[in-house]
């Protein structure tokens, strides 16, 4: 994006609102949707889109997380353990963001999306499932947070697209607890990543503010809708959404070479 250009407030608000709804619905920060939209629609450079997305995630994560917590769908101990790892990982990711080639970063992001799309078809949780915290599982939660934080800072995703499937598949969480815990975990991760990205000038704070405010308005609605969708169909909807985004990014990337 041209540094002198000012993205339309209306477009930013619409993107933020859509991101907030998806954030609450799927327990993600929304960066997995927001990053490609910023690149394709508003012409952001990949690094700037990633950094701006991490900052915009914060308001939606706070409001959406509260929505899940009110319904009793947050495992607070798991969220704290994940947060310990993600705070450190986000700093590492934001450091790498300014040093990884843009082309490589774009293909890495698309490979990441493909992996998530495939995994969602193998993770169908039960609504009454819960996370059993032991010394081993606690340590693994911290490691999961660390890896998530690195990818969050590097790719601009909040980490929910990693943590939600991992909590369901490896830690036995229900889909609602996984989503609520993920959103709470994203709060310190977003703060940590944004601090690092701001220092390295990889974030448009004005755009992030507009996106974040708009996202926080619809995030609670998404968390309410999530409780009325069966886990399997929630996974199907999420995988189809990510597949669409992936297809758009591949088409945009390969088109100039034809």
N, C-alpha and C positions, 0 to 999 in steps of 0.2 A: 504494500500500500504506500502511496506517496505520503511522505511525512507531513506535507502541508494540507492534505485532504482531510476533511472532517466528515466522517460517516454520518448518514442521515439518522437523526434521533428516532424517527418513526420506524425505520428498518431495524435499528438496534433494539427498540422496545418490542417489536414483534418477534424478533429472534430470541430475545430474553424471555418473553412470555412463553413461547413454545418450549424453550429449554427448561423453564421452571416447571411446567406441566409434566414433562418427561422425567425431570429430576425427582419429583414427588412420586410419580407413578412407578418408576423402576429403581429408585434408591440410588441414583447416580448423580454426580455433580452436573452432568449435562455437557461436559466438554467433548465427549465422543460425538455429539451432534453439532455443538457450537463451533469447534475448530474448523471442520470442513466447510461449514456455512460461512464463517468469516472469510475463509480463503476464497471460496467460489463466488459468493455474492458481493462481498465488500472489497475483495482484492487484497486482503491482509497477507503479508508474508507469513510463512509457516511459523517461524519463531515468534513473531508478534502475536499471531492468532493463539498460539499455545499459551503464552504468558498472560494475555488478556483473559483467556478462558479460565485459567486457574484463579485469577482475581475475582471474576464474575461469579464463580461457583459459591463463594462464601455466603452471600445473603440467602440463596436458595437452600443451601445445606442447613443453615441455622433454622430457617422457618420450616422446611420440610422435616428436619430432624425432630423439632418440637411436635409436629403433627403426629409422627410415629410414636414419640415418647408418651404423649397423652393417651394413646391407645394401648400402651404397655408393650410396644413392639421394638424395644431397644435393649440390648444386652450391654450394660454400661461397663462391666469389667472388660469384655472383649473389645469394646470401643476404645477404652483407655490403652490397652495393650497394642492395638493396631495403631493408635495415634502416636505412641512412643516411637514406633518404627517409621511412620510416614513423615514425621517432622524432620528426622535426619535424612531420610530418602529424598524428600522434596528439595532440600538444599543441594544434594548431590545432582539431582536431575536438572535443576535450574542452572547449575554450574556447567553441566555437559551441554545444555541447550545452546549456548553461545559458541560451542566448539564442534558441534556435529554438523556436517554438510547438509544443506537444506534438502537436496534431492534424496539423500539417504534417509533423512528424517521422514520425508513424505512416504516413501516405500515402507519404512518401518512401521509407520502408523497404519497403513493399509494392511500389512501382514498381521498386525495386532488385532485389527477389526475382524479379519477373517477367522482368527483363532477364537475370538469371543463368540462369533456367530455359530461356529461348529460346536463349541462347548455347551451352549445353551440348550441344545437338543438332547444332551446327556444328563442334564441336571433338572430333575423334577422333584422338588422338596414336598414335605408334608407340613401342613399348617401347625400341627402340634409339636413339631420337632424343636429341640433346644440345643444350645451349645454347652458341652461339658468341658469345664475349665480344669486342666491338670497342669503340672509343671511343664510337661512336654507340649501340650496344646497351647499353653500360654507363651512359651518360647517361639513356637511356630507362628503364632499370631503376630508377634513382634517382627519376625522375619518377613511375614506377608506384608505387614505395614511398610517395612523398609523397601522391599521390591516395588510395592505400589507407589510409594513416594517418589522413587527414582523415575518410574514411568510417568507419574503425574507431572513432575517438573519438566521432563523431557518431551512428552507428547501433548501436554496441555489437558489431559483427561483428569477428572477429579479422583479417579481410582475406583469409583463404585462399580465400573464395568469389570474390574478385576475382583474386587473384594466380595461383591454379592454372589457370583458363582462359586468362588472359593469357600465362602462361609457355608453355602448350601451343600456343596459336594464333599468337601474335606472335613468340615467341622460340624455337620449335621444340623445346621440352623434351618428354621422355617424361612420361607421366602420373605415374609413380612419382617421378621426379626433381622434377617440379613440386610434388608433394605434400610430399616431404621438405624441399625448399628453402623452401616456404611455411611449414612449421611452425617451422623454425629462425628465419626472418624474424620470426615472430610474437612471439618471446621479448622482444626489446627494445621492440617496439611495444606489447606488453601492459604492460611496466614503465612506459614513458613515459606511456601513456594513463591508467594507474591513478594515477600521481602527480598528474596534472592533475585527474582526477575526484575524488580524495580531497580535494584542496584546495577543490574546489567542492561537496563533500558530495553527489556523485552516485554513490556506491557504498556497498553494504552489505557491509562487510568480513567479517563473520561468515558470511553466506550465501556469499560468494565463496570463503571458505576451505573450507567443506564441499563446495561444488560442485567446486572445483579438486582437492581430494584424491580425491574419488570419480572424477572424470574421468581423473586420472592413472593410476588402477588399470587401466582398460580401454583406454586409448589405445594401448598396445603391441599388444594383441590386434587392434585395428583395422588397424594398420600391417602386421601379418602377413597378415591376411585380404586386404588390398588387393593383395598380390602374386599372389594366386590368382584374381583377377577380371579378365577381359579389359577393356581400356580402354573399349570401346563400352558394355558392360553396366554398367560403373562409372558412366559418364556418365548412362545411362538411370536407374539407381537413384537417383542424386543429384538429377536433375531431377524425378523423381516425388516424392521426399521434400520438396523445396522447394515444389513445386506444392501438395502437401497442406497444408503450413504456410501458404502464401499464401492458399489457400482458407479455412482456418480464421480467419485474421486478417481477411479481407474480410467474412466472415459475422459475426464478432464486432463489427466496426466499423459495419456497416450495420444490424444487428438493432435497436438502440434507436430508429432513425429510422423503422421500419416501423409 
